[in-house]
Amino acid sequence: MPEQEKKVGVKIKFPDEVLRGVYSNNMFIAYTREEFILDFINVFPPQGIVNARVIISPGHLKRMIKALGKCLEKYENTHGEIQEAPEPKEPISVH
Protein backbone atom coordinates (compact mmCIF):
# COMPACT_ATOMS: atom_id res chain seq x y z
CA MET A 1 0.00 0.00 0.00
CA PRO A 2 1.49 3.40 -0.93
CA GLU A 3 2.57 5.52 2.05
CA GLN A 4 -0.08 8.24 1.49
CA GLU A 5 -2.89 5.64 1.44
CA LYS A 6 -2.04 4.15 4.84
CA LYS A 7 -4.50 5.19 7.51
CA VAL A 8 -3.27 5.41 11.06
CA GLY A 9 -5.75 4.55 13.78
CA VAL A 10 -5.50 6.68 16.88
CA LYS A 11 -7.08 5.53 20.11
CA ILE A 12 -9.02 8.28 21.85
CA LYS A 13 -9.48 8.35 25.63
CA PHE A 14 -12.31 10.34 27.20
CA PRO A 15 -11.57 11.47 30.75
CA ASP A 16 -14.64 10.90 32.94
CA GLU A 17 -15.38 14.62 33.33
CA VAL A 18 -15.38 15.04 29.52
CA LEU A 19 -17.33 11.84 28.84
CA ARG A 20 -20.31 13.17 30.80
CA GLY A 21 -20.56 16.11 28.39
CA VAL A 22 -21.94 19.56 29.08
CA TYR A 23 -25.08 21.31 27.89
CA SER A 24 -24.77 24.51 25.89
CA ASN A 25 -27.63 26.68 24.67
CA ASN A 26 -25.48 29.58 23.52
CA MET A 27 -22.05 30.23 22.05
CA PHE A 28 -19.71 33.20 21.85
CA ILE A 29 -17.11 33.32 19.07
CA ALA A 30 -13.95 35.45 19.01
CA TYR A 31 -10.95 35.25 16.72
CA THR A 32 -7.45 36.45 16.04
CA ARG A 33 -5.42 35.98 12.89
CA GLU A 34 -4.12 32.65 14.23
CA GLU A 35 -7.11 31.09 15.98
CA PHE A 36 -10.83 31.00 16.71
CA ILE A 37 -12.07 30.85 20.30
CA LEU A 38 -15.42 29.11 20.78
CA ASP A 39 -17.01 29.59 24.20
CA PHE A 40 -19.94 27.25 24.84
CA ILE A 41 -22.32 28.74 27.38
CA ASN A 42 -25.22 27.41 29.42
CA VAL A 43 -27.53 30.38 29.97
CA PHE A 44 -29.99 29.93 32.79
CA PRO A 45 -31.27 33.32 34.03
CA PRO A 46 -30.23 35.31 35.87
CA GLN A 47 -26.78 34.35 34.52
CA GLY A 48 -24.87 32.11 32.17
CA ILE A 49 -21.72 30.09 32.66
CA VAL A 50 -19.06 29.18 30.13
CA ASN A 51 -18.76 25.43 30.46
CA ALA A 52 -16.32 24.76 27.61
CA ARG A 53 -13.80 26.76 25.60
CA VAL A 54 -12.37 25.39 22.36
CA ILE A 55 -9.47 27.13 20.65
CA ILE A 56 -8.96 26.04 17.06
CA SER A 57 -6.94 27.10 14.02
CA PRO A 58 -8.81 28.73 11.09
CA GLY A 59 -7.99 25.80 8.80
CA HIS A 60 -9.34 23.25 11.24
CA LEU A 61 -12.44 25.38 11.87
CA LYS A 62 -13.20 25.38 8.15
CA ARG A 63 -12.91 21.56 8.05
CA MET A 64 -15.08 21.32 11.16
CA ILE A 65 -17.80 23.50 9.58
CA LYS A 66 -17.82 21.24 6.48
CA ALA A 67 -18.06 18.12 8.68
CA LEU A 68 -20.92 19.64 10.71
CA GLY A 69 -22.74 20.56 7.48
CA LYS A 70 -22.47 16.98 6.20
CA CYS A 71 -23.72 15.58 9.52
CA LEU A 72 -26.62 18.05 9.58
CA GLU A 73 -27.58 17.08 6.02
CA LYS A 74 -27.53 13.36 6.91
CA TYR A 75 -29.57 14.02 10.05
CA GLU A 76 -32.22 15.99 8.15
CA ASN A 77 -32.37 13.34 5.42
CA THR A 78 -33.15 10.78 8.11
CA HIS A 79 -35.27 12.77 10.58
CA GLY A 80 -36.65 15.72 8.60
CA GLU A 81 -35.75 19.39 8.46
CA ILE A 82 -34.74 21.08 11.69
CA GLN A 83 -36.36 24.42 12.44
CA GLU A 84 -33.76 27.02 13.37
CA ALA A 85 -34.06 28.34 16.92
CA PRO A 86 -35.02 32.01 17.17
CA GLU A 87 -32.45 34.62 18.18
CA PRO A 88 -32.39 35.39 21.93
CA LYS A 89 -34.55 38.38 22.89
CA GLU A 90 -31.77 40.07 24.83
CA PRO A 91 -28.07 40.08 24.05
CA ILE A 92 -26.03 38.21 26.61
CA SER A 93 -23.15 40.01 28.31
CA VAL A 94 -20.03 37.87 28.64
CA HIS A 95 -17.68 38.83 31.49
C-alpha atoms as an extended CHARMM CRD file, in Angstrom:
* protein
*
        95  EXT
         1         1  MET       CA              0.0000000000        0.0000000000        0.0000000000  PROA      1               0.0000000000
         2         2  PRO       CA              1.4880000000        3.3990000000       -0.9260000000  PROA      2               0.0000000000
         3         3  GLU       CA              2.5660000000        5.5180000000        2.0470000000  PROA      3               0.0000000000
         4         4  GLN       CA             -0.0780000000        8.2420000000        1.4870000000  PROA      4               0.0000000000
         5         5  GLU       CA             -2.8860000000        5.6370000000        1.4430000000  PROA      5               0.0000000000
         6         6  LYS       CA             -2.0420000000        4.1550000000        4.8410000000  PROA      6               0.0000000000
         7         7  LYS       CA             -4.5020000000        5.1860000000        7.5060000000  PROA      7               0.0000000000
         8         8  VAL       CA             -3.2710000000        5.4060000000       11.0550000000  PROA      8               0.0000000000
         9         9  GLY       CA             -5.7550000000        4.5480000000       13.7810000000  PROA      9               0.0000000000
        10        10  VAL       CA             -5.4970000000        6.6830000000       16.8840000000  PROA      10              0.0000000000
        11        11  LYS       CA             -7.0760000000        5.5350000000       20.1080000000  PROA      11              0.0000000000
        12        12  ILE       CA             -9.0230000000        8.2790000000       21.8520000000  PROA      12              0.0000000000
        13        13  LYS       CA             -9.4770000000        8.3460000000       25.6300000000  PROA      13              0.0000000000
        14        14  PHE       CA            -12.3090000000       10.3440000000       27.1970000000  PROA      14              0.0000000000
        15        15  PRO       CA            -11.5730000000       11.4700000000       30.7510000000  PROA      15              0.0000000000
        16        16  ASP       CA            -14.6410000000       10.8970000000       32.9450000000  PROA      16              0.0000000000
        17        17  GLU       CA            -15.3790000000       14.6240000000       33.3270000000  PROA      17              0.0000000000
        18        18  VAL       CA            -15.3830000000       15.0370000000       29.5200000000  PROA      18              0.0000000000
        19        19  LEU       CA            -17.3260000000       11.8370000000       28.8350000000  PROA      19              0.0000000000
        20        20  ARG       CA            -20.3140000000       13.1700000000       30.7950000000  PROA      20              0.0000000000
        21        21  GLY       CA            -20.5550000000       16.1140000000       28.3930000000  PROA      21              0.0000000000
        22        22  VAL       CA            -21.9450000000       19.5620000000       29.0810000000  PROA      22              0.0000000000
        23        23  TYR       CA            -25.0840000000       21.3140000000       27.8870000000  PROA      23              0.0000000000
        24        24  SER       CA            -24.7750000000       24.5110000000       25.8900000000  PROA      24              0.0000000000
        25        25  ASN       CA            -27.6260000000       26.6770000000       24.6710000000  PROA      25              0.0000000000
        26        26  ASN       CA            -25.4810000000       29.5810000000       23.5200000000  PROA      26              0.0000000000
        27        27  MET       CA            -22.0460000000       30.2290000000       22.0520000000  PROA      27              0.0000000000
        28        28  PHE       CA            -19.7060000000       33.2050000000       21.8490000000  PROA      28              0.0000000000
        29        29  ILE       CA            -17.1050000000       33.3200000000       19.0690000000  PROA      29              0.0000000000
        30        30  ALA       CA            -13.9540000000       35.4510000000       19.0080000000  PROA      30              0.0000000000
        31        31  TYR       CA            -10.9530000000       35.2450000000       16.7230000000  PROA      31              0.0000000000
        32        32  THR       CA             -7.4480000000       36.4490000000       16.0400000000  PROA      32              0.0000000000
        33        33  ARG       CA             -5.4160000000       35.9760000000       12.8890000000  PROA      33              0.0000000000
        34        34  GLU       CA             -4.1170000000       32.6450000000       14.2320000000  PROA      34              0.0000000000
        35        35  GLU       CA             -7.1130000000       31.0910000000       15.9780000000  PROA      35              0.0000000000
        36        36  PHE       CA            -10.8260000000       31.0000000000       16.7090000000  PROA      36              0.0000000000
        37        37  ILE       CA            -12.0710000000       30.8540000000       20.2960000000  PROA      37              0.0000000000
        38        38  LEU       CA            -15.4230000000       29.1100000000       20.7790000000  PROA      38              0.0000000000
        39        39  ASP       CA            -17.0050000000       29.5930000000       24.2050000000  PROA      39              0.0000000000
        40        40  PHE       CA            -19.9370000000       27.2520000000       24.8400000000  PROA      40              0.0000000000
        41        41  ILE       CA            -22.3220000000       28.7370000000       27.3750000000  PROA      41              0.0000000000
        42        42  ASN       CA            -25.2220000000       27.4140000000       29.4230000000  PROA      42              0.0000000000
        43        43  VAL       CA            -27.5320000000       30.3760000000       29.9670000000  PROA      43              0.0000000000
        44        44  PHE       CA            -29.9910000000       29.9350000000       32.7870000000  PROA      44              0.0000000000
        45        45  PRO       CA            -31.2730000000       33.3160000000       34.0260000000  PROA      45              0.0000000000
        46        46  PRO       CA            -30.2250000000       35.3110000000       35.8700000000  PROA      46              0.0000000000
        47        47  GLN       CA            -26.7790000000       34.3490000000       34.5230000000  PROA      47              0.0000000000
        48        48  GLY       CA            -24.8650000000       32.1110000000       32.1700000000  PROA      48              0.0000000000
        49        49  ILE       CA            -21.7250000000       30.0900000000       32.6630000000  PROA      49              0.0000000000
        50        50  VAL       CA            -19.0570000000       29.1810000000       30.1290000000  PROA      50              0.0000000000
        51        51  ASN       CA            -18.7550000000       25.4300000000       30.4620000000  PROA      51              0.0000000000
        52        52  ALA       CA            -16.3170000000       24.7550000000       27.6060000000  PROA      52              0.0000000000
        53        53  ARG       CA            -13.7950000000       26.7620000000       25.6000000000  PROA      53              0.0000000000
        54        54  VAL       CA            -12.3680000000       25.3860000000       22.3610000000  PROA      54              0.0000000000
        55        55  ILE       CA             -9.4690000000       27.1280000000       20.6540000000  PROA      55              0.0000000000
        56        56  ILE       CA             -8.9580000000       26.0440000000       17.0560000000  PROA      56              0.0000000000
        57        57  SER       CA             -6.9430000000       27.1040000000       14.0150000000  PROA      57              0.0000000000
        58        58  PRO       CA             -8.8050000000       28.7320000000       11.0940000000  PROA      58              0.0000000000
        59        59  GLY       CA             -7.9880000000       25.7990000000        8.7960000000  PROA      59              0.0000000000
        60        60  HSD       CA             -9.3450000000       23.2500000000       11.2450000000  PROA      60              0.0000000000
        61        61  LEU       CA            -12.4420000000       25.3800000000       11.8710000000  PROA      61              0.0000000000
        62        62  LYS       CA            -13.2000000000       25.3830000000        8.1500000000  PROA      62              0.0000000000
        63        63  ARG       CA            -12.9110000000       21.5610000000        8.0490000000  PROA      63              0.0000000000
        64        64  MET       CA            -15.0850000000       21.3200000000       11.1590000000  PROA      64              0.0000000000
        65        65  ILE       CA            -17.8000000000       23.4980000000        9.5760000000  PROA      65              0.0000000000
        66        66  LYS       CA            -17.8210000000       21.2390000000        6.4840000000  PROA      66              0.0000000000
        67        67  ALA       CA            -18.0640000000       18.1180000000        8.6760000000  PROA      67              0.0000000000
        68        68  LEU       CA            -20.9240000000       19.6370000000       10.7120000000  PROA      68              0.0000000000
        69        69  GLY       CA            -22.7420000000       20.5600000000        7.4840000000  PROA      69              0.0000000000
        70        70  LYS       CA            -22.4690000000       16.9780000000        6.2030000000  PROA      70              0.0000000000
        71        71  CYS       CA            -23.7190000000       15.5830000000        9.5160000000  PROA      71              0.0000000000
        72        72  LEU       CA            -26.6210000000       18.0460000000        9.5790000000  PROA      72              0.0000000000
        73        73  GLU       CA            -27.5790000000       17.0830000000        6.0240000000  PROA      73              0.0000000000
        74        74  LYS       CA            -27.5260000000       13.3580000000        6.9130000000  PROA      74              0.0000000000
        75        75  TYR       CA            -29.5670000000       14.0200000000       10.0500000000  PROA      75              0.0000000000
        76        76  GLU       CA            -32.2200000000       15.9850000000        8.1530000000  PROA      76              0.0000000000
        77        77  ASN       CA            -32.3700000000       13.3370000000        5.4220000000  PROA      77              0.0000000000
        78        78  THR       CA            -33.1450000000       10.7780000000        8.1140000000  PROA      78              0.0000000000
        79        79  HSD       CA            -35.2740000000       12.7680000000       10.5800000000  PROA      79              0.0000000000
        80        80  GLY       CA            -36.6480000000       15.7240000000        8.6030000000  PROA      80              0.0000000000
        81        81  GLU       CA            -35.7530000000       19.3900000000        8.4610000000  PROA      81              0.0000000000
        82        82  ILE       CA            -34.7440000000       21.0810000000       11.6930000000  PROA      82              0.0000000000
        83        83  GLN       CA            -36.3630000000       24.4230000000       12.4390000000  PROA      83              0.0000000000
        84        84  GLU       CA            -33.7610000000       27.0170000000       13.3710000000  PROA      84              0.0000000000
        85        85  ALA       CA            -34.0600000000       28.3370000000       16.9190000000  PROA      85              0.0000000000
        86        86  PRO       CA            -35.0150000000       32.0140000000       17.1660000000  PROA      86              0.0000000000
        87        87  GLU       CA            -32.4530000000       34.6200000000       18.1820000000  PROA      87              0.0000000000
        88        88  PRO       CA            -32.3860000000       35.3910000000       21.9340000000  PROA      88              0.0000000000
        89        89  LYS       CA            -34.5520000000       38.3780000000       22.8890000000  PROA      89              0.0000000000
        90        90  GLU       CA            -31.7690000000       40.0740000000       24.8330000000  PROA      90              0.0000000000
        91        91  PRO       CA            -28.0670000000       40.0820000000       24.0490000000  PROA      91              0.0000000000
        92        92  ILE       CA            -26.0260000000       38.2100000000       26.6140000000  PROA      92              0.0000000000
        93        93  SER       CA            -23.1490000000       40.0050000000       28.3080000000  PROA      93              0.0000000000
        94        94  VAL       CA            -20.0280000000       37.8690000000       28.6450000000  PROA      94              0.0000000000
        95        95  HSD       CA            -17.6800000000       38.8310000000       31.4870000000  PROA      95              0.0000000000
